[in-house]
Amino acid sequence: MNLRKNIEVIILFILIVFFTSCTEKFDLTGIDTGDGNVNIGGDTVYIQLNPVWEGFNRPQDIMVGREPFIYVADTENNRVVMLNLNGDVLGSRAINRPVALAQDYKLNLIVCAQFDTVVGGVSQTFSAVYKIDLVSSSHQLSSANIKRLLPRPADLNRPLVKYTGTCAFFNNVFYISRKGPNNTSFVDPDNSILIFSPKKLLGVPSEEDTLIGRVPNIDPLGQGLVSANEISSLASFNDQTIDMIVTLTGENSFKSQWLKYVISPIDQRYLSNYSPNSVSFMIPNKFSRPEGSAVDQSRNIFIADADRDSIYKFNSFGDELQSFGSFGDDSFNEPHGVAFFDKTLYVADTGNNRIVRFILSTEQ
């Protein structure tokens, strides 16, 4: 696809996002439409819930699905685990080294992981992206249909590329973050955010997805705002926008950013929702190695910083509400994943091989 055609497809995607809808598994009438009527109070004191969920081996992501079930990327056990809200294991699926999870509104799981194949007679391991159709198996994760979306055959000449994060939007478009060492290409640098769209949104009568390009105007090696410099996670908002939270581990002063999609008379692109130094969220070097992010219904932002063994919370204005790494006699060790549901915070405490839960103290 030449550059002009690629740009045309991106523009088509943007028009579709803002002016169409699609058939979804869930009714969207309950989703926050961004009218500003959100809770920005100070209910940010968390009390640990017991028991701690154990039996994991360096879990790197956790997500609460729309059912709601809880999904854990149990990385070193080479599986994705599905649990109920009580922590009972409902099923699992063998996948090589899963690191990131998302779910679209048709209840498909998107998983960034790995796969092994033979190239030129040599066995090689590649980063990969899978889509798991849970509805087709009545949510039997172990037997659900699974399809590998990436890498494509043409991608097998890029063995150092890694897919690191994913998020899904209201119309079942989803993004995949990618990183790698080759960032000299203007058209297709390794450090990018890839766009997958349902073919139906493009007028093709199919239930499949297609890769339509990468998000434009994001600097692959940027050390400031709107950067794709080694993205470690993506998180979408539960509303009818395509805003996202990105975390980065590359050289950058602002390693967590809220990217807001802005339409102006000049163009359409992602811009930082905050200016540097304007709020706590945008203090330079606020984070060291953020590996996970999540957003709740009130647009509060949670960041898991693996280097600082801490979880940070910010309100929608970027004000820091509470951050903590220790709780009682316990503490985090390299937390990578974070999720929030029904006043409960879930943390994939990677270095401690467990999932830790917290609830607002006002609920006790």
C-alpha positions as CSV (number, residue, x, y, z in Angstrom):
1,M,0.0,0.0,0.0
2,N,1.6,3.3,-1.0
3,L,1.7,6.2,1.4
4,R,-1.1,8.2,-0.2
5,K,-3.5,5.2,-0.1
6,N,-2.4,4.5,3.5
7,I,-3.3,8.0,4.5
8,E,-6.7,7.8,2.7
9,V,-7.5,4.6,4.6
10,I,-6.6,6.3,7.9
11,I,-8.8,9.3,7.1
12,L,-11.6,6.8,6.3
13,F,-11.1,5.1,9.6
14,I,-11.3,8.4,11.5
15,L,-14.6,9.3,9.7
16,I,-16.0,5.9,10.5
17,V,-15.0,6.3,14.2
18,F,-16.8,9.6,14.6
19,F,-19.8,9.2,12.4
20,T,-20.9,5.6,12.4
21,S,-21.7,2.8,14.8
22,C,-21.7,-0.9,14.4
23,T,-23.5,-4.0,15.8
24,E,-22.1,-4.8,19.2
25,K,-22.7,-7.5,21.8
26,F,-23.5,-4.9,24.5
27,D,-25.7,-1.9,24.7
28,L,-23.6,1.3,24.8
29,T,-26.3,3.5,26.4
30,G,-24.7,3.0,29.9
31,I,-21.3,4.2,28.7
32,D,-20.0,7.6,30.0
33,T,-20.4,10.0,27.1
34,G,-17.9,12.5,28.6
35,D,-20.4,15.0,29.8
36,G,-18.2,15.9,32.8
37,N,-20.6,14.3,35.4
38,V,-17.9,12.1,37.0
39,N,-16.6,11.5,40.4
40,I,-13.4,13.3,41.1
41,G,-13.5,13.0,44.9
42,G,-10.9,11.8,47.2
43,D,-12.1,8.3,47.9
44,T,-8.7,6.9,47.2
45,V,-7.7,5.0,50.4
46,Y,-7.6,1.3,49.6
47,I,-7.7,-1.7,51.9
48,Q,-6.3,-5.0,50.8
49,L,-8.7,-7.9,50.2
50,N,-7.8,-11.4,51.2
51,P,-6.9,-14.0,50.1
52,V,-4.2,-13.0,47.7
53,W,-4.7,-14.9,44.4
54,E,-1.7,-17.1,43.9
55,G,-0.6,-19.9,41.5
56,F,0.7,-17.5,38.8
57,N,4.2,-17.2,37.4
58,R,5.2,-13.6,36.6
59,P,1.8,-12.4,35.4
60,Q,2.2,-9.3,33.3
61,D,-1.4,-8.1,32.7
62,I,-4.8,-8.3,34.2
63,M,-8.1,-7.2,32.7
64,V,-11.8,-7.2,33.8
65,G,-13.9,-8.1,30.8
66,R,-17.4,-6.9,30.0
67,E,-19.1,-10.1,31.2
68,P,-17.5,-9.4,33.8
69,F,-14.9,-12.1,34.1
70,I,-11.2,-11.5,35.0
71,Y,-8.5,-12.4,32.6
72,V,-4.8,-12.8,33.6
73,A,-1.8,-13.0,31.3
74,D,0.1,-15.6,33.3
75,T,3.3,-15.1,31.4
76,E,5.8,-17.6,32.6
77,N,3.1,-20.3,32.9
78,N,2.3,-19.8,29.2
79,R,-1.4,-19.3,29.6
80,V,-4.3,-16.9,29.8
81,V,-6.5,-17.6,32.8
82,M,-10.2,-16.7,33.2
83,L,-11.6,-16.2,36.8
84,N,-14.8,-15.0,38.3
85,L,-14.9,-12.0,40.7
86,N,-14.4,-14.4,43.6
87,G,-11.1,-15.5,42.1
88,D,-12.3,-19.0,41.2
89,V,-10.6,-20.3,38.0
90,L,-13.1,-20.9,35.3
91,G,-10.7,-21.9,32.5
92,S,-7.4,-21.3,30.9
93,R,-5.8,-21.3,27.4
94,A,-2.3,-22.3,26.6
95,I,-0.6,-19.4,24.8
96,N,3.2,-18.8,24.7
97,R,4.2,-15.9,27.0
98,P,1.1,-13.7,27.0
99,V,1.9,-10.1,28.0
100,A,-1.1,-7.9,27.2
101,L,-4.9,-8.3,27.0
102,A,-7.9,-6.4,25.8
103,Q,-11.5,-7.3,25.0
104,D,-13.8,-5.8,22.3
105,Y,-17.5,-5.3,22.6
106,K,-18.2,-8.7,20.9
107,L,-16.4,-10.3,23.8
108,N,-13.4,-11.3,21.7
109,L,-10.1,-11.4,23.6
110,I,-7.1,-9.7,22.0
111,V,-3.8,-11.2,23.3
112,C,-0.2,-10.1,22.7
113,A,2.0,-13.1,23.2
114,Q,4.5,-15.3,21.2
115,F,4.6,-18.1,18.7
116,D,7.2,-20.4,17.3
117,T,7.7,-21.2,13.7
118,V,10.3,-22.4,11.2
119,V,11.8,-19.9,8.8
120,G,14.4,-21.1,6.3
121,G,14.7,-24.4,8.1
122,V,15.5,-22.6,11.5
123,S,13.1,-22.6,14.4
124,Q,12.4,-19.0,15.5
125,T,10.2,-17.3,18.1
126,F,8.2,-14.2,17.1
127,S,6.0,-11.8,19.0
128,A,2.4,-12.4,18.1
129,V,-1.2,-11.1,18.4
130,Y,-4.1,-13.5,18.8
131,K,-7.9,-13.0,18.7
132,I,-10.0,-15.5,20.8
133,D,-13.7,-15.8,20.0
134,L,-15.3,-16.6,23.4
135,V,-18.9,-16.4,22.2
136,S,-18.4,-19.2,19.7
137,S,-17.5,-21.6,22.6
138,S,-20.0,-20.2,25.2
139,H,-17.0,-18.8,27.1
140,Q,-15.2,-22.1,27.3
141,L,-11.7,-20.5,27.0
142,S,-9.8,-23.7,26.5
143,S,-11.8,-24.6,23.4
144,A,-12.6,-21.2,21.9
145,N,-11.7,-20.4,18.3
146,I,-8.4,-18.6,18.1
147,K,-6.8,-16.8,15.2
148,R,-3.3,-15.3,14.9
149,L,-3.5,-11.8,13.5
150,L,0.3,-11.0,13.7
151,P,2.9,-11.5,12.4
152,R,1.9,-11.8,8.8
153,P,4.2,-13.7,6.4
154,A,5.7,-10.4,5.4
155,D,6.6,-9.6,9.0
156,L,8.8,-12.6,9.5
157,N,11.8,-10.6,8.3
158,R,11.5,-8.5,11.5
159,P,12.2,-11.0,14.3
160,L,13.1,-8.3,16.8
161,V,9.7,-6.6,16.7
162,K,7.5,-7.0,19.8
163,Y,3.8,-6.4,20.3
164,T,3.5,-4.9,23.8
165,G,0.0,-3.5,24.4
166,T,-3.6,-3.5,23.1
167,C,-6.9,-1.6,23.6
168,A,-10.3,-1.8,22.0
169,F,-12.8,1.0,21.2
170,F,-16.6,1.3,21.2
171,N,-16.9,0.3,17.5
172,N,-14.6,-2.8,17.9
173,V,-11.6,-1.1,16.2
174,F,-8.6,-2.0,18.3
175,Y,-5.0,-0.9,18.5
176,I,-1.8,-2.9,19.0
177,S,1.4,-1.2,20.2
178,R,4.6,-2.4,18.6
179,K,8.3,-1.7,19.4
180,G,11.6,-2.6,17.9
181,P,15.1,-1.4,17.0
182,N,14.4,-0.2,13.4
183,N,12.9,3.3,13.4
184,T,14.5,4.9,10.4
185,S,11.5,4.3,8.1
186,F,9.1,7.2,7.8
187,V,6.4,4.9,6.4
188,D,6.7,2.0,8.8
189,P,8.9,2.4,11.9
190,D,9.0,-0.4,14.4
191,N,7.8,1.8,17.2
192,S,4.2,2.3,16.2
193,I,0.5,1.8,17.1
194,L,-1.2,-0.4,14.6
195,I,-4.9,-0.1,13.7
196,F,-7.2,-3.1,13.2
197,S,-10.7,-2.5,12.0
198,P,-13.7,-4.8,11.5
199,K,-14.0,-5.3,7.7
200,K,-17.7,-4.4,8.1
201,L,-16.7,-0.8,9.0
202,L,-15.0,-0.6,5.6
203,G,-18.0,-1.9,3.7
204,V,-16.8,-5.5,3.4
205,P,-19.4,-8.1,4.3
206,S,-17.1,-10.1,6.7
207,E,-16.8,-10.9,10.4
208,E,-13.0,-10.6,10.2
209,D,-10.7,-7.8,11.1
210,T,-8.0,-6.2,8.9
211,L,-4.9,-4.2,9.6
212,I,-5.5,-0.8,7.9
213,G,-2.3,0.9,8.9
214,R,-0.7,2.7,11.8
215,V,-1.7,5.7,13.8
216,P,-0.2,8.7,12.1
217,N,1.7,11.7,13.5
218,I,3.2,9.8,16.5
219,D,7.0,10.1,16.8
220,P,8.6,6.7,17.0
221,L,11.6,8.0,19.0
222,G,10.1,11.1,20.6
223,Q,11.4,12.2,24.0
224,G,8.4,14.4,24.7
225,L,4.7,14.4,24.0
226,V,2.8,12.1,21.6
227,S,5.5,9.5,21.4
228,A,5.6,5.8,20.5
229,N,9.1,5.3,22.0
230,E,8.8,1.8,23.3
231,I,5.2,1.7,24.3
232,S,4.5,-0.8,27.2
233,S,0.7,-0.5,27.5
234,L,-2.4,1.0,26.0
235,A,-5.7,1.6,27.8
236,S,-8.9,2.9,26.2
237,F,-11.7,4.8,27.8
238,N,-15.1,3.2,28.3
239,D,-16.9,5.8,26.2
240,Q,-17.5,6.7,22.6
241,T,-14.1,8.3,21.9
242,I,-10.8,7.0,20.7
243,D,-8.7,8.6,23.5
244,M,-6.1,6.4,25.1
245,I,-3.6,6.2,27.9
246,V,-0.1,5.1,26.7
247,T,2.8,4.1,28.9
248,L,6.4,4.1,27.6
249,T,9.7,2.6,28.7
250,G,11.9,4.2,26.1
251,E,13.9,7.4,26.7
252,N,11.2,10.0,27.4
253,S,10.5,12.6,30.1
254,F,6.7,11.8,30.0
255,K,6.4,8.1,30.2
256,S,2.6,8.1,30.8
257,Q,0.5,10.2,28.5
258,W,-3.2,10.8,27.8
259,L,-3.5,11.0,24.0
260,K,-6.7,12.8,23.0
261,Y,-7.9,12.7,19.5
262,V,-8.5,16.3,18.3
263,I,-10.2,17.5,15.1
264,S,-9.2,21.0,14.0
265,P,-9.8,23.0,10.8
266,I,-6.2,22.1,9.9
267,D,-6.1,18.3,10.5
268,Q,-7.0,15.4,12.8
269,R,-4.5,13.9,15.2
270,Y,-3.7,12.8,18.7
271,L,-2.5,15.5,21.0
272,S,-1.5,15.4,24.7
273,N,-4.5,16.1,26.9
274,Y,-2.2,17.9,29.3
275,S,0.7,20.4,28.9
276,P,4.1,19.6,30.5
277,N,4.3,20.6,34.2
278,S,0.6,21.6,34.2
279,V,-0.6,18.8,36.4
280,S,0.9,16.0,38.5
281,F,0.5,13.5,35.8
282,M,2.8,15.5,33.5
283,I,5.7,16.2,35.8
284,P,8.9,15.3,33.9
285,N,10.3,11.9,35.1
286,K,7.2,11.3,37.2
287,F,7.5,7.6,36.2
288,S,10.5,5.3,35.8
289,R,9.2,2.1,34.1
290,P,5.5,2.2,33.8
291,E,4.3,-1.2,32.4
292,G,0.6,-1.1,32.9
293,S,-2.4,1.3,32.8
294,A,-6.1,1.3,33.3
295,V,-9.0,3.8,33.4
296,D,-12.2,3.6,35.4
297,Q,-15.7,4.8,34.7
298,S,-14.9,8.2,36.3
299,R,-11.8,8.6,34.1
300,N,-9.5,8.1,36.9
301,I,-6.1,6.8,35.6
302,F,-4.1,4.0,37.2
303,I,-0.4,3.5,36.4
304,A,1.7,0.5,37.4
305,D,5.4,1.4,37.7
306,A,7.6,-1.7,37.8
307,D,10.8,0.1,38.7
308,R,9.2,2.0,41.6
309,D,7.1,-1.0,42.8
310,S,4.1,1.3,43.0
311,I,0.6,2.0,41.7
312,Y,-0.3,5.6,40.9
313,K,-3.8,7.1,40.7
314,F,-4.8,10.3,39.1
315,N,-8.2,12.0,38.5
316,S,-9.3,13.1,35.1
317,F,-7.7,16.5,35.6
318,G,-4.3,14.9,36.1
319,D,-4.1,15.5,39.8
320,E,-2.5,12.7,41.8
321,L,-5.0,11.2,44.2
322,Q,-2.9,8.4,45.8
323,S,0.1,6.3,45.1
324,F,1.3,3.4,47.1
325,G,3.8,0.6,47.0
326,S,3.5,-0.8,50.5
327,F,0.4,-1.9,52.4
328,G,0.8,-3.1,56.0
329,D,3.7,-5.5,56.1
330,D,3.5,-6.2,52.4
331,S,4.7,-4.5,49.2
332,F,4.6,-4.8,45.5
333,N,7.4,-6.2,43.5
334,E,7.6,-5.1,39.8
335,P,3.8,-4.6,39.2
336,H,3.0,-4.8,35.5
337,G,-0.7,-4.9,35.2
338,V,-3.6,-3.0,36.8
339,A,-7.4,-3.1,36.4
340,F,-10.4,-1.6,38.1
341,F,-14.0,-2.8,38.5
342,D,-16.8,-2.1,41.0
343,K,-14.6,-0.1,43.4
344,T,-12.0,-2.8,43.4
345,L,-8.4,-2.4,42.2
346,Y,-6.6,-5.5,40.8
347,V,-2.8,-5.5,40.5
348,A,-0.7,-8.1,38.6
349,D,2.1,-8.1,41.1
350,T,4.6,-9.7,38.7
351,G,7.7,-10.1,40.9
352,N,5.6,-11.7,43.6
353,N,3.8,-14.1,41.3
354,R,0.3,-13.1,42.4
355,I,-2.8,-10.9,42.0
356,V,-3.5,-8.5,44.8
357,R,-6.9,-6.8,45.3
358,F,-7.8,-3.6,47.1
359,I,-11.2,-2.0,47.8
360,L,-12.1,1.6,48.6
361,S,-12.0,2.0,52.4
362,T,-15.4,3.7,52.2
363,E,-16.9,0.3,51.2
364,Q,-15.7,-1.4,54.4
